């Protein structure tokens, strides 16, 4: 799966705010645990980790920096040695130094997880692919919320998640699962060590 020795783990908007973001239920209630497992392996392997934090420009948003809910969720709270990228737009690349940080470290592969699949994850993956990064989109380490359509109909979170990842798969990245990443990273590490 991996073709480089230091794929970067990108954790997007995993903040307390997600718990009160939408009136619609989300899918993958164990996504934070899957992210935690990935983060632990990245730390063990001393691989690059980037925590993306959303700082909303709107005072009423739970993602606004003045709100307690702006804090990272404890499952993925960053260490002092790990990079934090603060954004105010949907993509982690817009108005931030993320691309410069990745390029300066020679990173070409991104393992993307976080929330929401149908918002910042989608936007970040599209820009990343445009910049030439190889993206792995970890389905079970992401979550979406349901959506109300223009017609008034409601699409459940799991279907929203599937639609957005189906649209990204192939052209913008490879959709996979945390077990695939954990297994392949272990195998890649052995091959690069030998």
C-alpha positions in Angstrom: 0.0 0.0 0.0 2.6 2.6 1.1 5.4 3.6 -1.3 7.2 6.0 1.0 8.8 5.5 4.4 6.9 8.3 6.2 3.2 8.5 5.3 1.6 11.3 7.4 -1.5 10.8 9.5 -3.9 13.7 9.1 -6.6 14.0 11.8 -9.3 16.5 10.8 -11.5 18.5 13.2 -11.6 15.8 15.9 -12.9 18.3 18.4 -15.6 18.2 21.1 -17.7 20.4 18.9 -18.6 17.5 16.6 -20.9 16.1 19.4 -23.2 19.1 19.1 -22.6 20.1 15.5 -25.7 18.7 13.8 -29.3 18.0 14.5 -28.9 14.8 12.6 -27.3 11.7 14.1 -23.8 10.7 12.9 -22.5 7.3 11.9 -19.4 5.5 13.2 -19.7 6.2 16.9 -16.4 4.3 17.3 -14.5 6.4 14.8 -12.5 8.2 17.5 -11.3 4.9 18.8 -10.2 3.8 15.4 -8.3 7.2 15.0 -6.8 6.6 18.4 -5.4 3.2 17.3 -3.9 4.7 14.2 -2.4 7.6 16.2 -0.8 5.2 18.7 0.9 3.2 15.9 2.1 6.4 14.2 3.6 7.5 17.5 5.2 4.1 18.0 6.8 4.3 14.5 7.7 8.0 15.1 5.9 9.0 11.9 4.6 12.5 11.1 1.2 13.4 12.6 -0.8 16.6 11.8 -3.8 17.6 13.9 -6.1 19.9 12.0 -8.3 22.1 14.2 -11.2 24.1 12.9 -11.6 27.6 14.3 -15.0 28.9 13.0 -15.4 32.5 12.2 -19.0 32.4 13.4 -19.5 33.1 17.1 -22.5 30.7 17.3 -20.6 27.7 16.0 -19.4 25.0 18.5 -16.1 25.2 16.6 -15.6 28.9 17.5 -12.3 29.3 19.4 -14.1 31.0 22.4 -16.2 27.8 23.0 -15.0 25.0 25.3 -16.1 22.6 22.6 -13.3 23.9 20.4 -10.9 21.6 22.3 -9.6 18.4 20.8 -11.3 15.2 21.8 -9.2 13.3 24.4 -8.8 10.2 22.2 -6.7 12.1 19.8 -5.3 15.0 21.9 -2.0 16.1 20.3 1.4 15.7 22.0 3.6 18.8 22.3 5.8 17.4 19.5 3.0 17.0 17.0 2.0 19.6 14.5 -1.3 21.5 14.9 -2.8 23.2 11.9 -5.6 25.7 12.5 -8.0 26.4 9.7 -11.0 28.6 9.3 -12.2 27.2 5.9 -13.4 23.7 5.0 -10.1 22.4 3.5 -7.1 22.0 5.8 -5.0 23.5 2.9 -6.8 26.8 2.6 -5.2 29.7 4.5 -2.8 27.4 6.4 0.8 26.2 6.1 -0.1 22.5 5.8 1.2 22.1 2.3 4.5 23.8 3.2 4.9 21.6 6.3 4.3 18.5 4.3 6.6 19.5 1.4 9.4 20.5 3.8 9.4 17.0 5.3 9.3 15.3 1.9 5.9 13.7 2.6 4.0 12.3 -0.4 1.4 10.1 1.2 -1.5 11.1 3.5 -3.6 8.9 5.6 -6.8 11.0 6.2 -9.3 10.5 8.9 -11.6 12.7 11.0 -14.9 14.6 10.6 -17.0 15.3 8.8 -16.7 13.0 5.7 -19.1 15.3 3.8 -17.4 18.5 4.8 -13.8 19.1 5.8 -12.6 15.6 5.0 -14.0 15.8 1.5 -12.6 19.3 0.9 -9.2 18.4 2.3 -8.9 15.2 0.2 -9.8 17.0 -3.0 -7.2 19.8 -2.5 -4.5 17.2 -1.4 -5.0 15.2 -4.6 -4.8 18.4 -6.6 -1.4 19.1 -4.9 -0.2 15.6 -6.0 -0.4 13.8 -2.7 -1.4 10.1 -2.6 -4.4 9.9 -0.2 -5.8 7.0 1.8 -9.2 7.7 3.2 -9.9 5.6 6.2 -13.6 5.0 6.2 -14.1 3.6 9.7 -12.0 6.4 11.2 -14.3 9.1 9.8 -17.9 10.1 10.4 -20.7 11.9 8.7 -23.9 13.4 9.9 -27.3 13.0 8.1 -28.3 15.7 5.7 -31.6 17.5 4.9 -31.9 17.7 1.1 -33.3 20.7 -0.8 -36.5 18.6 -1.2 -36.8 18.4 2.5 -36.0 14.6 2.5 -33.4 13.5 5.0 -30.4 11.3 4.0 -29.1 9.1 6.9 -25.5 9.6 7.9 -24.3 6.2 6.7 -25.6 6.9 3.2 -24.1 10.4 3.2 -20.8 8.8 4.2 -21.0 6.2 1.4 -21.9 8.7 -1.3 -19.1 11.1 -0.5 -16.4 8.4 -0.2 -17.7 6.7 -3.4 -17.2 10.0 -5.1 -13.7 10.5 -3.8 -12.5 6.9 -4.4 -10.2 6.5 -7.4 -9.8 10.0 -8.6 -9.0 11.7 -5.3 -7.7 8.8 -3.2 -8.2 5.2 -2.0 -10.9 4.4 0.4 -9.7 1.8 2.9 -10.2 0.7 6.6 -8.2 1.2 9.7 -7.3 -2.6 9.8 -5.8 -2.3 6.3 -3.7 0.7 7.3 -2.5 -0.9 10.5 -1.5 -4.1 8.7 0.2 -2.4 5.8 2.1 0.1 7.9 3.5 -2.8 9.9 4.5 -4.6 6.7 5.9 -1.4 5.2 8.0 -0.7 8.3 9.5 -4.2 8.2 10.4 -3.8 4.5 11.9 -0.4 5.0 13.9 -1.6 8.0 15.4 -4.6 6.1 
